[in-house]
Amino acid sequence: MRNPEPEPIHSDVLFEPSDADSKAVVLIGIGILVTAALISSLLYFYFHFLVERSARLSPPPLPMNLHGDVVPPAPRIQASPSRDLRDLRVYEDDVLQKYAWIDKSKGRLGIPIDRAMQLIAERGIPPQKAPDSLKLFEPRAGTRRTGFEGRVEPEPR
């Protein structure tokens, strides 16, 4: 059997001959937790003091804010625009593609838009009576209020 070579010894290389002191580690951990709890409780009371001071020194709330948070008027920001658009298209397709009663007592029925266009193409649009309040003027009788003064050239600036 051969003799093993002795390990080289370097005087500048050192090592820890024992483990870390577990009692000191636990005590330091407890000290950190106690300090954190103490600082948190002090900050809690300090913020509570600041809130009370701010309420004392600030002006009274506006009348519209007396009833809590007010929902802003429409239109509001959409949470999911793509879903809202999809729902709108489903609703519109439902309205435009199905038969539905508009006024059952008068016998008015809504029909699909394709069928309505087909009927208009076959029968034409029936003539309608002009309203009594409609007034027609000669184009040359226009004024600045009606937007035409009998000229074609642009207005001077």
Helices and strands as residue ranges (DSSP letters): H 22-57, G 63-65, H 81-97, E 100-103, E 108-110, H 113-123, G 139-141
